[in-house]
Amino acid sequence: MENDFDKIKDGLLVLANSITPASSFGGRDANDGYVASLTEAVMGITGGLVRIADAIEDLAEAVRESATP
């Protein structure tokens, strides 16, 4: 029978592995960021989305400037 300490230990291991699995190996993503878990990979998507938003803003500005008589 597990004691409370073992239950807490097992729970913490499950939590830690859900963030960064102990058996995983990290690598570089498309933005040259270091990614070692799915959580980090999902969070890294923000950088790409910001770059897309900046590009759209630049295009919108170019359209506004070209439409000015």
Secondary structure, DSSP 8 states (H G I E B T S, - for coil): ---HHHHHHHHHHHHHHHHS-TT---EE-TTS-EE-SHHHHHHHHHHHHHHHHHHHHHHHHHHHHHH--
